[in-house]
């Protein structure tokens, strides 16, 4: 296998999503390949930041009591249980031998590239399904809620749900870049004002799919925003602004192709961002190429 395929395996390992055969193959390669080993460490850090980017949401305490009261008052005393899901059909051996293959623990030929594409598709569908399930759960819980107080709690829970769904969508987009075989990564060195921060850039050259991911970035001061910048031979370019609450990982899109960029940085700017000279530097790093 080539280095690109091993880096795909490293992305799967960062998500604890490899079978024993794949993991053994990856471990053997990382033991003798420093560049892939460094890329694997960056992927583990990036995956950890993505997991921390979605905060846990706790519904209001009154919501449970109201829903249970509504259920108890219902005329129907029966709850229909869903039928068991049909067993998934057995996996078939790949029909196209042109890809990268290996033999798994059961002796079957495995098309690694096809498996990787299927995993990425499955994760996207899974995250989307969780978001829809969360929306439906809140909607069903509101069927028996008629009191003004409970309605207020439901509205608050709906707002929390919408924020969580939006964050899930952002995390899913960033995850698709991390899993892409042609992605590139860079580590930004933090300045003293954010000494404990871990800041990474993950991007796909030739596309606008580029994300800044950070952990332990201090909460944005009042009246200020963080701003992303890219630098190339033509100069320094101001990009998007974002805020951070200091408790969760932050993810922000660059919105531009970083293929020609030589470096990126994060600065602290007045509310609204800067268009000329960058403000105090928070983190800085050079890009590949």
BAFI-3210 file (N, C-alpha, C; in Angstrom, 3 decimals, decimal comma, padded with zeros to 6 digits):
// residues 289
n [1|2|3|4|5|6|7|8|9|10|11|12|13|14|15|16|17|18|19|20|21|22|23|24|25|26|27|28|29|30|31|32|33|34|35|36|37|38|39|40|41|42|43|44|45|46|47|48|49|50|51|52|53|54|55|56|57|58|59|60|61|62|63|64|65|66|67|68|69|70|71|72|73|74|75|76|77|78|79|80|81|82|83|84|85|86|87|88|89|90|91|92|93|94|95|96|97|98|99|100|101|102|103|104|105|106|107|108|109|110|111|112|113|114|115|116|117|118|119|120|121|122|123|124|125|126|127|128|129|130|131|132|133|134|135|136|137|138|139|140|141|142|143|144|145|146|147|148|149|150|151|152|153|154|155|156|157|158|159|160|161|162|163|164|165|166|167|168|169|170|171|172|173|174|175|176|177|178|179|180|181|182|183|184|185|186|187|188|189|190|191|192|193|194|195|196|197|198|199|200|201|202|203|204|205|206|207|208|209|210|211|212|213|214|215|216|217|218|219|220|221|222|223|224|225|226|227|228|229|230|231|232|233|234|235|236|237|238|239|240|241|242|243|244|245|246|247|248|249|250|251|252|253|254|255|256|257|258|259|260|261|262|263|264|265|266|267|268|269|270|271|272|273|274|275|276|277|278|279|280|281|282|283|284|285|286|287|288|289]
n.u [000,847|000,354|001,567|-000,608|-002,825|-002,203|-002,481|-005,181|-005,995|-004,970|-006,703|-009,027|-008,138|-007,908|-010,519|-011,139|-011,868|-010,989|-010,455|-008,851|-006,901|-006,429|-005,506|-003,160|-001,617|-001,354|000,020|002,454|003,465|003,627|005,626|007,961|007,852|008,257|006,960|004,254|003,637|003,688|001,584|-000,492|-000,600|-001,475|-004,010|-005,310|-005,378|-006,952|-009,375|-010,110|-010,612|-012,796|-014,709|-015,038|-016,222|-018,970|-021,232|-022,584|-026,067|-028,505|-031,860|-034,504|-035,472|-038,221|-039,360|-039,347|-041,104|-043,512|-043,966|-044,218|-046,531|-048,356|-048,366|-049,375|-051,966|-053,048|-055,488|-054,908|-053,566|-051,647|-048,478|-046,905|-044,354|-041,498|-040,912|-038,338|-035,256|-034,427|-031,984|-028,787|-027,697|-025,232|-021,828|-020,439|-017,799|-015,502|-016,247|-014,684|-011,523|-009,555|-008,812|-007,128|-006,353|-006,735|-006,437|-008,833|-009,416|-010,991|-010,277|-011,317|-011,235|-010,625|-011,652|-010,006|-010,229|-012,904|-014,151|-013,371|-014,707|-017,352|-017,436|-017,162|-019,503|-021,399|-020,927|-021,698|-024,428|-025,208|-024,743|-026,475|-028,851|-029,005|-029,381|-031,901|-033,408|-033,195|-034,656|-037,207|-037,743|-038,105|-040,322|-042,309|-042,417|-043,701|-046,390|-048,289|-048,131|-049,511|-049,551|-048,499|-045,989|-044,647|-044,636|-042,893|-040,554|-040,245|-039,773|-037,319|-035,812|-035,990|-034,521|-031,998|-031,705|-031,634|-029,246|-027,455|-027,818|-026,907|-024,232|-023,491|-023,720|-021,660|-019,463|-019,592|-018,981|-016,322|-015,216|-015,433|-013,388|-011,136|-011,201|-010,740|-008,674|-006,862|-006,260|-004,589|-002,607|-001,801|000,019|-000,578|001,388|000,846|000,522|001,705|-000,683|-002,512|-001,456|-001,957|-003,409|-004,340|-003,967|-005,070|-004,919|-006,881|-007,181|-008,207|-006,296|-006,910|-009,599|-012,270|-012,567|-011,611|-010,514|-010,205|-009,321|-009,536|-008,477|-008,828|-008,723|-008,758|-011,731|-013,527|-012,853|-015,092|-016,593|-014,769|-013,422|-012,212|-010,073|-009,441|-006,612|-004,885|-001,733|000,141|002,236|001,303|000,540|-001,035|-004,164|-007,348|-009,777|-012,548|-014,388|-014,739|-016,104|-015,345|-016,264|-014,590|-014,955|-015,548|-014,280|-013,284|-014,413|-013,821|-014,529|-012,292|-013,050|-011,794|-009,525|-006,656|-004,445|-002,401|-001,482|001,002|001,112|-000,937|-002,910|-004,248|-005,891|-006,660|-009,307|-011,160|-014,753|-016,420|-014,205|-011,035|-009,745|-007,435|-004,396|-003,286|-004,390|-003,439|-001,556|-002,670|-002,213|000,036|001,133|003,013|002,170|001,956|004,053]
n.v [-001,201|002,351|005,530|007,268|005,570|004,400|006,645|007,059|004,814|005,614|007,683|006,210|004,752|006,789|007,175|004,870|002,722|000,509|-002,830|-005,733|-006,693|-004,523|-002,656|-003,884|-003,858|-001,094|-000,320|-001,639|-000,261|002,419|002,153|002,329|004,611|007,821|010,283|009,440|008,577|010,977|012,274|010,595|011,100|013,775|013,409|011,995|013,973|015,896|014,502|014,232|016,913|017,431|015,786|017,092|019,395|019,395|020,253|018,684|018,403|019,138|018,481|020,686|020,291|020,287|019,333|016,517|015,730|016,904|015,587|012,904|013,163|013,808|011,447|009,661|010,610|009,922|008,371|005,970|002,889|001,308|000,628|000,498|-001,543|-001,234|-003,359|-005,878|-005,039|-006,108|-008,579|-007,619|-008,157|-010,628|-009,583|-008,970|-010,163|-007,858|-006,740|-005,476|-005,771|-003,882|-002,045|-001,153|-003,904|-006,221|-009,164|-010,137|-011,143|-013,364|-014,488|-013,373|-011,361|-007,925|-004,796|-002,023|000,701|000,954|000,215|002,302|004,483|003,718|003,763|006,517|007,505|006,195|007,375|010,020|009,699|008,628|010,706|012,642|011,240|011,082|013,762|014,258|012,447|013,609|015,949|014,878|013,606|015,720|016,915|014,901|014,739|017,085|016,719|016,257|018,538|021,290|023,318|026,642|026,984|024,574|024,729|026,834|025,658|023,721|025,311|026,405|024,066|023,385|025,430|024,836|022,375|023,123|024,573|022,546|020,784|022,398|022,624|019,962|019,600|021,277|019,993|017,550|018,307|019,167|016,751|015,218|016,284|015,611|012,861|012,650|011,366|013,058|015,152|017,802|018,757|021,088|022,385|024,993|027,264|028,357|031,653|033,506|034,536|032,540|030,189|027,510|026,459|024,199|024,201|023,520|023,193|021,875|020,861|020,654|020,795|022,737|022,996|024,692|023,605|023,928|024,041|025,439|024,074|024,001|023,529|024,358|027,069|030,372|031,933|034,211|037,619|040,229|042,310|041,607|039,536|036,432|036,049|034,572|034,281|034,172|033,743|034,520|034,770|037,170|038,644|039,284|038,004|038,848|036,743|034,758|035,504|034,447|033,228|031,963|029,930|029,110|026,726|024,602|022,819|024,697|025,251|026,520|027,726|028,351|029,092|029,532|028,489|026,959|026,138|027,669|029,097|030,099|030,276|030,375|032,150|033,023|035,756|038,300|040,473|043,649|043,673|042,593|042,326|042,693|044,440|045,409|045,853|043,095|042,255|041,590|038,617|035,290|032,605|030,905|029,395|027,588|026,310|023,215|022,787]
n.w [000,000|-000,564|000,817|001,005|001,305|003,762|005,354|005,174|006,600|009,046|009,676|010,119|012,341|014,219|014,829|016,063|014,377|012,912|011,728|013,242|011,392|009,650|011,542|012,475|010,148|009,763|012,139|011,774|009,578|010,538|012,387|010,947|009,439|009,790|008,732|008,209|010,755|012,201|010,915|011,701|014,452|014,407|013,306|015,339|017,328|015,984|015,630|018,300|018,970|017,326|018,494|020,930|020,128|020,027|022,333|025,296|025,813|028,189|028,829|030,065|033,526|034,111|031,808|031,610|033,693|032,800|030,354|031,223|032,785|030,805|029,352|031,260|031,475|029,110|026,973|025,833|026,742|025,701|024,347|021,399|020,345|018,264|015,415|015,312|013,727|010,462|009,819|008,673|005,307|004,434|004,011|000,799|-001,252|-002,744|-006,034|-007,843|-008,693|-008,971|-006,972|-003,834|-001,888|000,867|002,915|005,261|008,768|008,451|006,109|003,810|000,834|000,964|-000,157|000,450|-000,192|-001,032|001,333|002,991|001,803|002,247|005,047|005,556|004,356|005,948|008,467|008,017|007,436|009,877|011,738|010,696|011,049|013,859|014,473|013,321|014,839|017,363|016,958|016,411|018,858|020,635|019,454|019,715|022,488|023,030|022,449|024,437|025,913|027,270|029,119|029,943|031,133|030,561|027,816|027,429|028,361|026,396|024,158|024,861|024,931|022,260|021,075|022,107|020,874|018,127|018,071|018,726|016,557|014,447|015,180|015,000|012,227|011,311|012,483|011,121|008,491|008,805|009,654|007,323|005,799|007,298|006,914|004,215|001,609|000,340|002,030|003,836|006,668|009,283|012,033|014,263|016,050|019,336|020,757|023,706|024,896|024,506|025,551|026,269|024,230|021,591|018,249|015,023|011,436|008,925|005,639|002,161|-000,557|-003,474|-003,132|-001,345|001,086|004,078|007,403|010,651|013,707|017,164|020,553|024,008|023,569|024,726|026,121|024,069|024,532|025,736|023,266|021,354|018,670|017,362|014,529|011,338|009,161|006,023|004,378|001,508|-001,435|-002,348|-000,167|003,061|004,008|005,213|006,747|007,805|010,870|014,307|017,423|020,718|023,467|025,447|026,775|025,118|022,245|019,366|016,054|012,873|009,588|006,855|004,298|001,866|-000,767|000,306|-001,082|-002,300|-000,197|002,162|004,869|007,843|010,285|013,529|014,926|017,398|017,285|017,084|017,548|014,670|013,112|011,292|008,442|007,415|008,732|010,652|014,013|017,466|017,579|017,899|017,257|015,026|011,969|009,497|006,222|004,294|001,448]
ca.u [000,000|001,127|001,430|-001,965|-003,726|-001,910|-003,039|-006,609|-006,118|-004,712|-007,951|-009,909|-007,629|-008,220|-011,930|-011,274|-012,754|-010,260|-010,480|-007,500|-005,961|-006,057|-004,729|-001,826|-000,906|-001,018|001,052|003,723|003,966|003,975|006,872|009,107|007,581|008,027|005,935|002,910|003,436|003,337|000,225|-001,425|-000,771|-002,310|-005,381|-005,860|-005,691|-008,072|-010,599|-010,477|-011,202|-014,126|-015,619|-015,302|-016,875|-020,425|-021,486|-023,706|-027,249|-029,395|-033,173|-034,997|-036,018|-039,684|-039,816|-039,596|-042,332|-044,666|-044,201|-044,734|-047,915|-049,178|-048,494|-050,264|-053,335|-053,480|-056,524|-054,351|-052,668|-050,749|-047,346|-046,495|-042,909|-041,110|-040,458|-036,872|-034,680|-033,985|-030,535|-028,104|-027,217|-023,785|-020,982|-019,944|-016,441|-015,502|-016,327|-013,734|-010,208|-008,558|-008,453|-006,179|-007,034|-006,038|-007,246|-009,188|-009,187|-011,799|-009,763|-011,987|-010,540|-011,282|-011,284|-009,858|-010,736|-014,366|-014,548|-013,210|-015,809|-018,587|-017,408|-017,426|-020,928|-022,160|-020,846|-022,529|-025,826|-025,449|-024,845|-027,727|-029,949|-029,085|-029,965|-033,343|-034,003|-033,310|-035,780|-038,459|-037,967|-038,662|-041,660|-043,212|-042,588|-044,579|-047,768|-049,192|-047,780|-050,408|-049,332|-047,606|-044,623|-044,050|-044,398|-041,671|-039,439|-040,084|-039,140|-035,904|-035,176|-035,890|-033,383|-030,803|-031,620|-031,201|-027,820|-026,708|-027,876|-026,002|-022,858|-023,266|-023,499|-020,319|-018,508|-019,630|-018,239|-014,901|-014,825|-015,280|-012,068|-010,164|-011,219|-010,402|-007,304|-005,978|-006,217|-003,306|-002,774|-000,723|-000,118|-000,273|002,019|000,115|001,242|001,526|-002,061|-003,261|-000,336|-002,407|-004,270|-003,879|-004,637|-004,732|-005,592|-007,107|-007,719|-008,026|-005,798|-007,729|-011,000|-012,459|-012,807|-010,482|-011,062|-009,386|-009,852|-008,712|-008,887|-008,276|-008,609|-009,461|-013,010|-013,365|-013,198|-016,220|-016,284|-013,699|-013,628|-011,037|-010,131|-008,507|-005,873|-003,973|-000,644|000,789|003,215|000,664|000,323|-001,834|-005,575|-008,291|-010,828|-013,729|-014,250|-015,489|-015,966|-015,149|-016,756|-013,554|-015,278|-015,616|-013,409|-013,813|-014,202|-014,187|-014,134|-011,549|-013,867|-010,973|-008,574|-005,358|-003,395|-001,299|-001,107|002,252|000,923|-002,213|-002,814|-005,448|-005,635|-007,759|-009,681|-012,407|-015,974|-016,561|-013,008|-010,135|-009,567|-006,106|-003,308|-003,767|-004,244|-002,582|-001,510|-003,028|-001,538|000,595|001,769|003,264|001,451|002,767|004,292]
ca.v [000,000|003,583|006,341|007,814|004,562|004,270|007,811|006,765|003,901|006,388|008,387|005,220|004,430|007,907|007,025|003,513|002,134|-000,449|-004,200|-006,110|-006,822|-003,176|-002,018|-004,485|-003,346|000,304|-000,253|-002,059|000,815|003,602|001,893|002,614|005,778|009,012|011,216|008,898|008,541|012,336|012,536|009,838|011,834|014,954|012,961|011,677|015,251|016,520|013,758|014,592|018,254|017,333|015,212|018,088|020,578|019,307|020,191|017,876|019,218|018,535|019,111|021,248|019,299|020,238|018,684|015,104|015,591|017,230|014,523|011,738|013,445|013,719|010,028|009,038|011,059|009,473|007,339|004,700|002,264|000,400|001,200|-000,450|-001,630|-001,436|-004,705|-005,960|-004,745|-007,290|-008,752|-007,110|-009,245|-010,850|-008,766|-009,659|-009,836|-006,784|-007,230|-004,746|-006,075|-002,878|-001,197|-001,686|-004,963|-007,042|-010,283|-009,931|-012,272|-014,515|-014,978|-012,743|-010,237|-006,664|-003,605|-001,012|002,003|000,905|000,195|003,642|005,329|003,306|004,249|007,954|007,683|005,736|008,344|011,183|009,322|008,410|012,004|013,254|010,517|011,488|015,099|014,129|011,773|014,585|016,835|014,133|013,335|016,925|017,126|013,929|015,095|018,234|016,441|016,371|019,721|022,416|024,376|027,696|026,752|023,479|025,207|027,627|024,722|023,093|026,278|026,478|022,825|023,442|026,292|024,049|021,359|023,747|024,888|021,291|020,270|023,221|022,262|018,636|019,753|021,820|018,935|016,546|018,833|019,112|015,347|014,723|016,708|014,785|011,523|012,677|010,892|014,105|016,291|018,218|019,307|021,948|022,753|026,396|027,481|029,389|032,751|033,484|034,815|031,286|029,249|026,127|026,085|023,318|024,748|022,785|023,509|020,710|021,396|019,897|021,697|022,749|023,200|025,637|022,819|024,203|024,278|025,619|023,359|024,364|023,171|025,207|028,466|031,168|032,540|035,483|038,751|041,058|043,302|041,113|038,294|035,830|036,138|033,752|034,959|033,361|034,531|033,960|035,694|038,461|039,358|038,680|038,175|038,618|035,786|034,754|035,730|033,484|033,374|030,700|030,079|028,713|025,435|023,569|023,003|025,636|024,896|027,654|027,502|029,409|029,547|029,775|027,433|027,241|025,469|028,583|029,798|029,698|030,247|030,862|032,573|033,466|036,989|038,845|041,732|044,260|043,073|042,913|041,890|043,674|044,315|045,873|045,278|042,148|042,619|040,693|037,255|034,262|031,377|031,041|028,190|027,460|025,217|022,371|023,290]
ca.w [000,000|-000,582|002,027|001,067|001,858|005,184|006,064|005,307|007,732|010,256|009,995|010,738|013,675|015,106|015,195|016,597|013,375|012,082|012,212|013,694|010,283|009,225|012,596|012,487|008,972|010,019|013,180|011,189|008,718|011,340|013,083|010,086|008,583|010,622|008,232|008,446|012,206|012,610|010,413|012,537|015,724|014,141|013,109|016,658|017,974|015,278|015,959|019,666|018,966|016,728|019,496|021,968|019,559|020,222|023,772|025,763|026,110|029,178|028,725|031,326|034,442|034,050|030,584|031,886|034,474|031,979|029,372|031,934|033,171|029,601|029,017|032,237|031,236|027,786|026,972|025,360|027,699|024,997|023,636|020,359|020,206|016,862|015,062|015,221|012,422|009,729|009,851|007,485|004,447|004,583|003,142|-000,376|-001,626|-003,742|-007,400|-008,677|-008,120|-009,306|-005,848|-002,861|-001,155|001,838|003,395|006,658|009,670|008,028|004,847|002,684|000,216|001,344|-000,918|001,505|-000,623|-000,982|002,744|003,554|001,311|002,916|006,430|005,554|004,072|007,106|009,556|007,689|007,626|011,298|012,407|010,261|011,696|015,261|014,531|013,067|015,989|018,450|016,637|016,583|020,277|021,249|018,911|020,338|023,883|023,150|022,067|025,573|026,699|027,017|030,106|029,458|031,619|029,819|026,459|027,482|028,458|025,099|023,263|025,241|024,485|020,804|020,754|022,380|019,821|016,882|018,196|018,684|015,195|013,639|015,514|014,421|010,789|011,147|012,823|010,064|007,352|009,136|009,694|005,957|005,333|008,016|006,341|002,793|001,398|-000,176|002,939|004,415|008,014|009,790|013,441|014,523|017,352|020,074|021,393|025,167|025,335|024,384|025,681|026,429|023,107|020,512|017,065|013,809|010,185|008,079|004,395|000,930|-001,608|-004,683|-002,756|-000,249|002,300|004,973|008,735|011,834|014,860|018,322|021,895|025,067|023,165|025,744|025,742|023,386|025,405|025,322|022,248|020,487|017,928|016,756|013,070|010,573|008,090|005,220|003,816|000,326|-002,014|-002,601|001,083|004,135|003,648|006,322|006,432|008,667|012,305|015,107|018,869|021,440|024,836|026,392|027,391|024,102|021,093|018,374|014,654|012,019|008,193|006,182|003,182|000,682|-001,102|000,926|-001,840|-002,568|001,031|002,807|006,319|008,365|011,673|014,242|015,659|018,204|016,647|017,556|017,014|013,259|012,421|010,688|006,999|007,056|009,510|011,673|015,412|018,259|017,060|018,863|016,816|013,685|011,469|008,058|005,566|003,426|000,096]
c.u [000,878|000,838|000,016|-002,953|-003,484|-002,462|-004,554|-006,842|-005,898|-005,946|-008,945|-009,459|-007,943|-009,653|-012,217|-012,165|-012,000|-010,448|-009,043|-006,479|-005,486|-005,156|-003,308|-000,992|-000,460|000,115|002,417|004,327|004,419|005,291|008,097|008,932|007,275|006,980|004,508|002,607|003,038|001,928|-000,811|-001,664|-001,667|-003,768|-006,052|-006,251|-006,900|-009,385|-011,064|-011,130|-012,597|-015,136|-015,995|-016,078|-018,379|-020,710|-022,646|-024,850|-028,130|-030,752|-033,620|-035,642|-037,527|-040,194|-040,176|-040,912|-043,572|-044,998|-044,762|-046,186|-048,841|-049,397|-049,476|-051,723|-053,889|-054,550|-055,974|-053,383|-051,661|-049,652|-046,854|-044,979|-042,562|-040,651|-038,945|-036,400|-034,238|-032,473|-029,930|-027,614|-025,727|-023,006|-020,493|-018,507|-016,474|-015,456|-015,325|-012,353|-009,180|-008,094|-007,403|-006,894|-006,116|-006,969|-007,539|-009,022|-009,986|-011,358|-010,430|-011,167|-011,312|-010,754|-011,215|-010,422|-012,256|-014,848|-014,439|-014,337|-017,115|-018,607|-017,758|-018,906|-021,765|-022,121|-021,713|-023,998|-026,151|-025,627|-026,135|-028,915|-030,116|-029,726|-031,474|-034,034|-034,180|-034,486|-037,116|-038,765|-038,589|-040,081|-042,664|-043,460|-043,556|-046,033|-048,737|-048,955|-048,694|-050,174|-048,316|-046,168|-043,924|-043,753|-043,118|-040,436|-039,170|-039,412|-037,652|-035,167|-035,013|-034,724|-032,068|-030,597|-031,095|-029,710|-026,983|-026,685|-026,938|-024,551|-022,511|-022,974|-022,099|-019,264|-018,451|-018,842|-016,737|-014,406|-014,616|-013,929|-010,989|-010,065|-010,829|-008,951|-006,345|-005,873|-004,787|-003,584|-001,586|-001,022|000,284|000,299|001,289|001,049|000,967|000,091|-002,947|-002,290|-000,770|-003,232|-003,560|-004,661|-004,136|-005,498|-005,676|-007,755|-007,447|-007,559|-006,636|-009,206|-011,064|-012,771|-011,588|-011,038|-009,955|-010,064|-008,946|-009,335|-008,173|-007,998|-009,383|-010,777|-012,768|-013,744|-014,387|-015,790|-015,195|-014,162|-012,260|-011,189|-009,059|-007,877|-005,097|-002,924|-000,057|001,755|002,632|000,417|-000,492|-003,298|-006,482|-009,411|-011,933|-013,386|-015,090|-015,273|-015,824|-015,582|-015,734|-013,797|-015,258|-014,581|-014,089|-013,460|-014,666|-013,704|-013,306|-012,344|-013,088|-010,083|-007,208|-004,195|-002,178|-000,804|000,188|002,094|-000,491|-002,002|-004,186|-005,066|-006,857|-008,055|-010,917|-013,608|-016,181|-015,341|-012,204|-010,027|-008,177|-005,025|-003,854|-003,518|-003,336|-002,689|-001,764|-002,302|-001,078|001,247|001,940|002,530|002,397|002,933|004,797]
c.v [001,246|004,397|006,919|006,835|004,373|005,465|007,706|005,817|004,643|007,174|007,443|004,859|005,534|007,840|005,640|002,684|001,223|-001,855|-004,606|-006,214|-005,459|-002,510|-002,571|-003,982|-001,912|000,415|-000,623|-000,958|002,022|003,403|002,250|003,838|006,998|009,977|010,718|008,835|009,921|012,689|011,813|010,538|013,054|014,559|012,603|012,962|015,915|015,828|014,077|015,955|018,227|016,771|016,232|019,281|020,568|019,190|019,274|018,796|018,468|019,224|019,671|020,173|019,162|019,483|017,220|014,911|015,868|016,144|013,285|011,947|013,325|012,274|009,340|009,398|010,571|008,392|005,977|004,146|001,346|001,185|000,173|-000,403|-001,849|-002,872|-004,723|-005,679|-006,045|-007,368|-008,263|-008,280|-009,420|-010,048|-009,600|-009,271|-008,771|-007,353|-006,547|-004,925|-004,998|-002,053|-001,833|-002,704|-005,596|-008,179|-010,087|-011,211|-013,511|-015,039|-014,387|-011,588|-008,955|-005,539|-002,441|000,332|002,041|000,918|001,576|004,578|004,994|003,796|005,733|008,221|007,297|006,768|009,565|010,868|009,159|009,728|012,704|012,577|010,890|012,858|015,051|013,468|012,730|015,518|016,132|013,880|014,540|017,173|016,180|014,292|016,249|017,959|016,632|017,619|020,880|023,560|025,376|027,453|025,670|023,897|026,035|026,733|024,046|024,033|026,407|025,235|022,813|024,318|025,568|022,990|021,956|024,081|023,627|020,712|021,064|022,861|020,877|018,729|020,283|020,753|017,888|017,016|018,781|017,672|014,798|015,127|015,862|013,403|011,486|012,246|011,968|015,305|016,589|018,826|020,179|022,282|024,208|026,532|028,599|030,451|032,717|033,720|033,571|030,125|027,794|025,622|025,110|023,716|024,016|023,363|022,214|021,207|020,446|020,860|021,584|022,903|024,276|024,920|022,938|024,633|024,517|024,898|023,638|023,851|024,063|026,631|029,312|031,747|033,911|036,632|039,543|042,118|042,880|039,877|037,732|035,921|035,243|034,582|033,909|034,282|033,794|034,996|037,078|039,264|038,564|039,012|037,883|037,677|035,865|035,064|034,694|033,802|032,000|030,917|029,642|027,365|024,287|023,845|023,927|025,146|026,075|027,392|028,667|029,977|029,859|028,557|027,808|026,617|026,370|029,311|029,228|029,567|030,696|031,310|032,951|034,719|037,362|040,238|042,346|043,591|043,527|042,521|043,024|043,411|044,749|045,144|044,302|042,662|041,642|039,243|036,241|032,942|031,566|029,724|028,209|026,234|024,414|023,025|024,699]
c.w [000,000|000,685|002,152|001,669|003,345|005,968|006,164|006,485|009,045|010,667|010,642|012,132|014,666|015,602|015,771|015,680|012,420|012,634|012,566|012,577|009,807|010,257|012,640|011,316|009,185|011,038|012,621|010,327|009,534|012,075|012,274|009,207|009,451|010,059|008,474|009,935|012,719|012,151|011,259|013,865|015,526|013,955|014,427|017,377|017,326|015,601|017,375|019,741|018,370|017,718|020,554|021,444|019,765|021,706|024,113|026,172|027,093|029,096|030,073|032,200|034,355|032,832|030,843|032,644|033,652|030,982|030,043|032,357|031,974|029,195|029,964|031,979|029,904|027,913|026,584|026,383|027,038|024,306|022,642|020,200|018,735|016,632|014,980|013,811|011,759|009,751|008,553|006,633|004,608|003,573|001,973|-000,638|-002,711|-005,151|-008,317|-008,097|-008,360|-008,138|-004,974|-002,007|-000,136|002,235|004,863|007,453|009,290|006,661|003,633|002,151|000,483|000,474|000,060|001,079|-000,581|000,459|003,353|003,102|002,023|004,348|006,485|005,326|005,286|008,230|009,268|007,917|009,104|012,024|012,008|010,935|013,143|015,389|014,320|014,256|017,162|018,205|016,850|018,050|020,958|020,751|019,559|021,791|024,066|022,855|023,227|026,402|026,335|027,987|029,573|029,895|030,844|028,387|026,403|027,556|027,112|024,111|023,569|024,771|022,972|020,366|020,987|021,292|018,523|016,916|018,092|017,271|014,283|013,914|014,973|012,927|010,510|011,412|011,725|008,839|007,606|009,146|008,292|005,379|006,003|007,384|004,871|002,583|000,923|000,763|003,371|005,781|008,367|011,243|013,609|015,924|018,087|020,644|022,905|025,632|025,250|024,516|025,738|025,245|022,168|019,271|015,823|012,628|009,381|006,798|003,237|-000,149|-002,872|-004,413|-001,664|001,058|003,212|006,321|009,748|012,971|016,044|019,609|022,892|024,596|024,170|025,221|025,114|024,320|024,857|024,316|021,283|019,723|017,556|015,242|012,448|009,462|007,305|004,624|002,621|-000,237|-002,280|-001,335|002,082|003,891|004,844|005,881|007,486|010,124|013,053|016,582|019,496|022,890|025,887|027,048|026,387|023,014|020,083|016,978|013,808|010,597|007,653|005,019|001,922|000,440|-000,541|000,156|-002,051|-001,317|001,601|004,311|006,649|009,803|012,208|015,017|016,502|017,700|017,312|016,893|015,568|012,447|011,826|009,192|006,554|007,801|010,559|013,077|016,139|017,786|018,175|018,550|015,383|013,271|009,974|007,522|004,684|002,062|000,098]
res [x|x|x|x|x|x|x|x|x|x|x|x|x|x|x|x|x|x|x|x|x|x|x|x|x|x|x|x|x|x|x|x|x|x|x|x|x|x|x|x|x|x|x|x|x|x|x|x|x|x|x|x|x|x|x|x|x|x|x|x|x|x|x|x|x|x|x|x|x|x|x|x|x|x|x|x|x|x|x|x|x|x|x|x|x|x|x|x|x|x|x|x|x|x|x|x|x|x|x|x|x|x|x|x|x|x|x|x|x|x|x|x|x|x|x|x|x|x|x|x|x|x|x|x|x|x|x|x|x|x|x|x|x|x|x|x|x|x|x|x|x|x|x|x|x|x|x|x|x|x|x|x|x|x|x|x|x|x|x|x|x|x|x|x|x|x|x|x|x|x|x|x|x|x|x|x|x|x|x|x|x|x|x|x|x|x|x|x|x|x|x|x|x|x|x|x|x|x|x|x|x|x|x|x|x|x|x|x|x|x|x|x|x|x|x|x|x|x|x|x|x|x|x|x|x|x|x|x|x|x|x|x|x|x|x|x|x|x|x|x|x|x|x|x|x|x|x|x|x|x|x|x|x|x|x|x|x|x|x|x|x|x|x|x|x|x|x|x|x|x|x|x|x|x|x|x|x|x|x|x|x|x|x|x|x|x|x|x|x]
***
